[in-house]
Amino acid sequence: MLKHKTILTPRTLYELVKDLKREGKRIGITHGAFDLFHYAHLDLLKKSASICDFLIVGVDSDKSIAAYKTYKRPIINQRFRLRIVNELDCVDAVFVKDITLNREAHVKLYKDLMVDIVTIGTRFEEKFRQIIKQETDEVGAKLIDIDTEQDISTTSIIDSIIEKYNESTFQYVPREQ
């Protein structure tokens, strides 16, 4: 499959997918913040790519992440998160997912992109897994849980950094000249 090095707009992506579906290709999608990209993200994307012909990755917008996580996130802005994900050989197309987090918006996205498979990591919260399951069922797609080798999250990484480098334990040691 020809990888698209350009970050695609949803409209361009829709047109591309129409052509791929005419060729009988299985379209897969996964989406998320990918903020502080780590090994579990890479593993999810590689495994997702292995079960479809064309993997689309929606990278959540900065505005969206701030709304569903915290005002302190994202750590890395969407421009760079998009570029990181787009450079991966396992990813065929990337777009900014700047939609509200509701059932109707996701159902429309999955319908417009004619997805056959939606993948999520197994450590995804059960309440959200059930919502995504309903969305995928509504469009006739299959939800597949991907078990990643590393059980880690960006939040756990941030918590670890804070714990290891909080003011009470941090000591500055000047380098010798």
DAGI-V984365 format. One record per residue. N is the residue number from 1. BURIAL is + if it has 24 or more other C-alpha atoms within 12 Angstrom, else -. Layout:
N&BURIAL ; N&BURIAL
This chain:
1&- ; 2&- ; 3&- ; 4&+ ; 5&- ; 6&- ; 7&+ ; 8&+ ; 9&- ; 10&+ ; 11&- ; 12&- ; 13&+ ; 14&+ ; 15&- ; 16&+ ; 17&+ ; 18&- ; 19&- ; 20&+ ; 21&- ; 22&- ; 23&- ; 24&- ; 25&- ; 26&+ ; 27&+ ; 28&+ ; 29&+ ; 30&+ ; 31&+ ; 32&+ ; 33&+ ; 34&+ ; 35&+ ; 36&+ ; 37&+ ; 38&+ ; 39&- ; 40&+ ; 41&+ ; 42&+ ; 43&+ ; 44&+ ; 45&+ ; 46&+ ; 47&+ ; 48&+ ; 49&+ ; 50&- ; 51&+ ; 52&+ ; 53&+ ; 54&+ ; 55&+ ; 56&+ ; 57&+ ; 58&+ ; 59&+ ; 60&+ ; 61&+ ; 62&+ ; 63&+ ; 64&+ ; 65&+ ; 66&- ; 67&- ; 68&- ; 69&- ; 70&- ; 71&- ; 72&- ; 73&+ ; 74&+ ; 75&+ ; 76&+ ; 77&+ ; 78&+ ; 79&- ; 80&+ ; 81&+ ; 82&+ ; 83&+ ; 84&+ ; 85&+ ; 86&+ ; 87&- ; 88&+ ; 89&- ; 90&+ ; 91&+ ; 92&+ ; 93&+ ; 94&+ ; 95&+ ; 96&+ ; 97&+ ; 98&+ ; 99&+ ; 100&- ; 101&+ ; 102&- ; 103&- ; 104&- ; 105&- ; 106&+ ; 107&+ ; 108&- ; 109&+ ; 110&+ ; 111&+ ; 112&+ ; 113&+ ; 114&+ ; 115&+ ; 116&+ ; 117&+ ; 118&+ ; 119&+ ; 120&+ ; 121&+ ; 122&+ ; 123&- ; 124&- ; 125&- ; 126&- ; 127&- ; 128&- ; 129&- ; 130&- ; 131&- ; 132&+ ; 133&+ ; 134&- ; 135&+ ; 136&+ ; 137&- ; 138&- ; 139&+ ; 140&- ; 141&+ ; 142&+ ; 143&+ ; 144&+ ; 145&+ ; 146&+ ; 147&- ; 148&+ ; 149&- ; 150&- ; 151&- ; 152&+ ; 153&+ ; 154&+ ; 155&- ; 156&- ; 157&- ; 158&- ; 159&- ; 160&- ; 161&- ; 162&- ; 163&- ; 164&- ; 165&- ; 166&- ; 167&- ; 168&- ; 169&- ; 170&- ; 171&- ; 172&- ; 173&- ; 174&- ; 175&- ; 176&- ; 177&-
